[in-house]
Amino acid sequence: MPLDTQIDPATHKFKLVGSRPLRPDGVDKVTGRARFGADATAPGMLVGRILRSPHPHARIRKIDTSKAEKLPGVKAIVTRDDFKGGKGDQDVLRNVMAQDKALYDGHAVAAVAATSASVARRALKLIKVDYEILPHVTDVDEAMKPGAPLLHADMITEGVDPPPKKPSNVAGRCEFGHGDPETGFKQADVVIERSFKTEATHQGYIEPHACLASVTSDGHADLWVCTQGHYMVRNVCAEMLGMDVSRLRVTASEIGGGFGGKTTVFIEPVALALSRKSGKPVKIVMSREEVFRASGPTSSASMTVKIAVESVLDELAAKIGMDPIELRLRNAAKEGTQSSYGPKFNRIGLIECLEAARNHPHYKAPLGPNQGRGVAAGFWFNFGGQTCVSLNVNIDGTVALAVGTPDIGGSRASMCLIAAEELGIPYDKVRAIVADTSSLGHNDISEGSRVTFST
């Protein structure tokens, strides 16, 4: 079916797109019927628990699991020796299960599967780990200094010519931009330079990481998991455990928040390894403490800026006596503006957004005691990525729509609206499901505002 390029979304009058119908997942969620990661169960299911390092940086000399193995009710124990990992997944592998060193407080060093949570907890206390405690730093600038404790002996800084001969904690150096900033600074009436630091940040999603793994004796496996991308989970887990991708089927549950924090694996390969070793389904659910200690992708940062960062722009506006929105309007990117990272912008709407904010009554409303008003502008990009869907018209004229992207913001409703609009049928005649990895071709992660855009 050829793409209709004659429709201008700005002027075309849609019948359904743009309306606010009931979401397909709405009733199940408000009535408690929706099944999240921790809701998955299976007959004969074992409880998985993970032993975590109490040290932020330590070499693992030895792991002795002999006493734990003898505890009645313990069915499997896994350590670093139970995982493979391809050359490109070493960072993920090291995070899932500590290899030669524990790299942070809470780093997984072993795991058990037992007949109950109490047995699993007792087993963890019986595992003896011989640590050589190493020095550590928690400040990003200190970590980049030449004499800082080294995390990875094989990390050579990329993007530097000639390449360094010694390893460091600096993974890479990247430089991009355009124009002549130095000339601009010389011509400027006011130049402000500031340094900022941020600490490691967690998204704080309500639902903890949870999964249920079941590996059969013939090497096939099922995994139920809360994730933003179950195809990614399948691919990474299969490589870590030396499985064929076709032998692992992953089903995404409803997701209780992710915000970018469920775009990698943490406990899923561990549950699969325990299930394969025990011959039983194994369920692992992180505690809230574990979520904060052992997940979350946002690191600390240290920034020194002279231009075009929002905190500095607000300070600059105050110093020259200009309204902060007016300052941004005078420097706003628009269609055709060259970005520093490569492409020219298409229609992006920054000017329209700033003007709408300036004209809004709230911007001019008087402030009370201890109140302030701040201004910041930013943008987020879309990208397409790999997406696969299946649409089938049933014998009664209703439509079954299978998507492979976990719904983290109402995308099922969007897909139903688009399908109904295009087919000329009512919205409630389309039912969307998030299919498992054996039902559709590959789908990239639900992230970067890409799902509706790509589908």
N, C-alpha and C positions, 0 to 999 in steps of 0.2 A: 504494500500500500504506500503510494508516494506521500512524502511529507508535504502538507499544505503550508506553503510559505507565504500565502496571501493574508493570513490572519495577523493583525496587529494587536497584541494583547492589551495595549493601552487604549484602544478604541472599540475592540470587538466586544459585543454583549453576549456573555456566556449565560446559559440557562442554569447550570449547576456550579461550575467552578467559581469560587468566590463566596459561595454560601456557607452556612455554618450548620451542617447536619449533625446528628448524633454520631459519635465516633464508634467504630466497630468494636472497640475494646472497652467502651465506657461502662456498659451495664455490668459486665463481668468484674470490673475493677471496683466499682462502688458497692457491689453486693458480696465481694470476697470470693467469687468463683475463679478469678484469674489465677493461673498457676505460675508462680515465680520459681527461681532456681532452687530454693530450699524446700519447695513443696513436692519435688520429685521423690518417688519411692519405688522400691522393687522387692519382690519376695526374696528372703534370705539376705537382705542388704546388711553390709558391714558398715561400721562407723570409722571414718578416717580422721586422724589427728596428726599434726605436724610439729616436730621438735624444732625450735627456733633458737638461734644464737643469742646469748645474753650480752655479747660483745660487739661493738661497732666495727672492729677490725681485728681479725685473729686468723692465724694459720691453723688448719685442721690437721693435726698429726695423725689421729687415729679415731675411729668410731667403733665402739664395742657394743654390739646389739645382742650378745649371747644370752644375758639374763632376761631381756625383754622377750626374746624368742621362746623362752621356756614358760612364760606366764600363760596359764590357761585362758583361752578366749582370744589370744593373739593369733591371727591367721596370716599376716604378711607384714614385712618390714622392708622398706626401700631406703637406699642412700644414693650418693652420687654415682655409685657403680652400676645403677640400674637405668641410667639414661645415656643416650648417645649424642644426638644433636649434630646437625650438619655444620660445615665450616661457616656458613653465613648466619647461624643461629647461636653462636657461642655466648653472646651477651644475654639472650633470653634463657639459654640453658643455665648459665651461671646464676641467674636470678631465681629460676624455678627451684634449683637445688644447688647449694653451695658446693663448689668443686674443691680446689686446694685451699681456699680461704673463705671465711665469712666476711662479707663486705659491709654489713650494717647490722645494727641491733634489730633482731627479728628475722634475719636471713634463715631460710629453711635449710636444715642440715640432715634431717631424717624424717620418716613418716611411718605410721603404723596403721593397720586395719584390724579392728577387733570387733567382738560381738556386741559390745556396748561402749558407751562414751566413758564410763568409769574405768573399764578395763583398758581402754586406749590411753587414758590419762596416766594410769599406773604404769603402763608400758613405757611411756615417754620418760618417766622418772628413772626407769631402769637402764636406759640407753646412756652410756658413758662416752663423752666426747673429750678427747685430749686437745686442748687449745694452747697455742702459743700466742699470747696477747701481743698485738702490735700497736704502735702509736697511730693516732688518727687526728684528723682536723675536721671541723664542721663549717668552716668559713670558706666560701668559694675562692676568694683571693688568696688565702693561705694555701689552699689546695693546689694552686697553679704555680706556686713558688718553686724554684729549683730543688730546694732541700725538703720538700713536703713528702710525707709517707706515700709510697707508690702503691696504687691499687692494682694495676695490671702491668705485669712485666713485659707484655707483648704490645702495649699501646704506644705506637709511634705517631706523633702529630701529623695529620694529613693537611694538605694545602699550603705547605711551607717548602720553598725552594732555596737551597737544597734541603732534602729531607733530613731531619735530626737523626743523629746516630744513637741517641739514648732515649729510652722510654720516659714518658711523663704522664701526668694526669690530664693533659690537654689533648682531647680527641682530635680536634681539627681547627683550622683557621679559615674563615670565610670573609671575603671582602667584596662588596658590590656598591654601586652608586653611579652617579653621573653629575656633570657640571663641575664647577670649581669652587668648593666651599671656602677655601682660604681667601680668594678674592672677595667673596660675599661677606666674610667676616670683616675684612678691611674697610669695606664700603658701608658697613652697618653702623647705625647710631648707637645701638645697644647690643652687647653680646653677653649672654648668660650661659655659664657652664656649671653643671651640677652633676653630682654622683648619687646614685640610688642603689639600694640593696633590697632584695626580697628573699625571704626564707622559703624553704621547701613547702609546697602547698598541696593539700589533698582536696579532692572535689567534695567530699562529705556526702556521697550518695547514701540514701536511706537503706537500700538493700545491700547486705554484704555479699561478697563473692561466694557462690555455691555451685556445686555440680554433682552429678551422679554418673558414674562410669560402670559399664558392664562389658567385660571382655569374655567371649566364649572360648571353648576349647579348640575350635577350628580357626582361631585368630581373628574373627570378626568382632567388631566392637560398636557399642552405642554410647553416646555421651549426651546428657541433657545438661544445659548450662545457661546461666545468665551472662550475656555478652553482647557487644555491639557488632560482632562479626563472627558468626559460627563457621564460615568457610576458612577464615584465618585460623581459628582454633583447630579445625580439622587438619589443616596443612602443617601447622607447627607441631602439634601433638604427634602426628604420624611420623614426622621426621625425627623427633626426639626419641620415639620408642621403636624406630626401625620398622614401621608398618607401611604397607601400601595404603595410599590415600583412599582407594576404593573400598578398603576393608573397614574404614571408620566412618560411621554416620553420626553427625552432630545435629541436635535439635535445640534451637534457641527457645528459651522460656520467655515469658513476659519479663521486662527489665525494670527494676525499681530505681532508676537513675544510673547514669554512667558518666556523662559530661566529659567524655574522652578517657575516663579511667578504666573502662572495660574494653580496651582496644588491643589488649595483649593477653597472655596467659600467665597465671600464677599457680593455681592449684589443680588445673585440669590434667596436665601430664602426670602429676602425682597420683591422682585418683585412678587414672588408667593403669599406671604401673602397679598400683596396689591390687587392682582388680585382676590384672593378668597373673599376678603372682599367687593370689588367693583363690582364684577361680570363682569368686563371688562378686556381685555388684558392690561398689564402694561409694559412699556419699561423704563429701567433705563440705562443711560450711564454715567459713571464717567467722571468728568472733569479732566484735567491734574493735577490740584491742589489736587483733591481727590485721584488720583492714588498715588501721592507721600505721602499724609498724612495718607492714610488709607489702603494701600496694600504694599506688598513686604515682603518676609519671612526671609530676612537675618539680624540677629541681630548684635549688637556690640560684640567684642571679646577681650579678654586679654590673652596673651600667654607668658609663660616663657619657653625658650628652651635652651638645651645644645647640642642636636644632631639632625641630619637628617632633618633639615628644611632649605629650599633653601637659604634664606637670610644669615643664619649662615654658610652654606657650602661655599658660595661665599667668605665670609669674611675669613673663615678658609683657603681656597685655596690661597688667596692673602697673608695671613700671613706666610704660609709655602713655598711660591714660586712655587706652582704647578698650572698647567692649570686646570681651573674649570671643564672642561669635563673629563680630566684625573682622577681627584679626584672622580668624580661620577662613572667612569668606574671601578675604583678599588673597589668600594663599591656597584656596581649595583646588584640588584636582578635579578635572572634568573630562568629558569624552575627548580622547586624543592626547591627554597628558601622558608623558613618558614616565613609567614607573622606574624606580631604582633597581628593581630586580629583573627587568627585561621587557615585558610587553607594554604596549600602550593600552590605556584604559578604554573600555567601551563605555556605554552609558552607565554611570555608577550612582547618580543621584545625591552626591554629597552636598552640593549647593542647595538643592531643593530641601534636603533634610535640615540643614543649618537654618535656612530661611523659615521653615515651618517651626523650628524650635524658638527662633527669635520672635516670631509673631504670636506664639502661644501665650495665653493670659498668665500661665504659671511663671513665665520668664520675667514678667513685669510685676508680679504680685509682691506686696510689701512683706518684708521679713520680720519675724518676731524675735524676741530675745533668744540668744543661743542658736540662731538659725543661720544658715549660709546657703549659697547657691554656687555650684561648680559646673564647669563645662568641660566636656571631653568629646572628641570625635575619633572614630576608628572605622575599620572595615573588615569584613571577612569574605573570603573568596569561595566560589563554588568550584568543584572539579567533577568531572564525569566518572572516571574509573570504570571498572567492569561490573556490569549489571545484567541479570538475566531474570525474566519473568515468564509466566505461562498464563494465557487467558483462554478459557474454554466456555463455549455457550452450551448450556444444558438443554435437554429436550423440552423443558417448559419455558425457555427463553431467559431464564436467569443466568447469571455469569459467575463463574468461579475463577478467581484471580489469585495465583500463587506467586509470591515475591520471595526473594532470598535475602532481604535486608531487614534486620531486626528493627522494630518500630520504637524509636526513642523520642518521638515528638509528634505523633499523629499522622505518620506517612501512610498508614493503611487507609485512613479517610481520604487522603489526597489521591491515592491510586484509584479508589472507588469512584471518586468524583470525576477524575479524568476519563476513566473507562466509561462511566455512564454518560458523560457529556459527548464523547466521541461516538458511542453506539446509539445514542438517542433513547435511552431507557431510564427509568427512575433510579435514583441513588440506592434505594433499599433492595434493588434487584441484583446488586453486585456484592459478593462476599469475598473479602481478601483474607488470606492466611499467610503466615510466614512459614515457608516450606523448609524441610530439612535438607541437608547437603547432598543426599542421594536423589533428590527429586528435581533439581534444577542444575544448570551450569553454574560456573563460579560467580560469586558476588563479592565485591570488595566490602570493607567495613562500613557501617553506618557512622559516618563522621564528616566533618567539614561541610555541613549543609549540602551534601551531595545527593541524597537519596531521591527526592522528588525531581530534582534537576536532571539526574541521569536516567531515571526510569521513564 
